[in-house]
Amino acid sequence: QAELVEAQALLAAYEKGDAKNASDAELWEAKRIVSAIIHPTTGEQMFIGGRMSAFVPANAIPTAGMLLASSPSQIVFWQWINQSVNVMVNYVNRSGASVDWSQVGQAYALAVGV
């Protein structure tokens, strides 16, 4: 959290012309940190489990579960978990500020119910 605050402060100072002592590398690192954590449209901090940097770790357990499932009930369970993780990642990385929750709910119901 402190690293994010420092990066945002550095970028804000740069925009005002007050970061004359900052190197290009420091500015790019600050940009990388802010871009990885802050949603570009809403300006809100993104949930860590839904960020693209967490895509592989967040999907490791559902993927292993789907590969190791041996009964129909296990397959259904792990598919449900997988679709739930996908909804989380898609919500966190959405392109707009507003969300049509009825559309999200309908898509989720179709994904896990069919």
ABEGO torsion letter per residue (X at the ends): XAAAAAAAAAAAAAAAGAAAABBAAAAAAAAAAAAAABBAAAGBBBBAAABAAAAAAAAAAAAAAAAABABAAAAAAAAAAAAAAAAAAAAAABABABBBAAAAAAAAAAAAAX
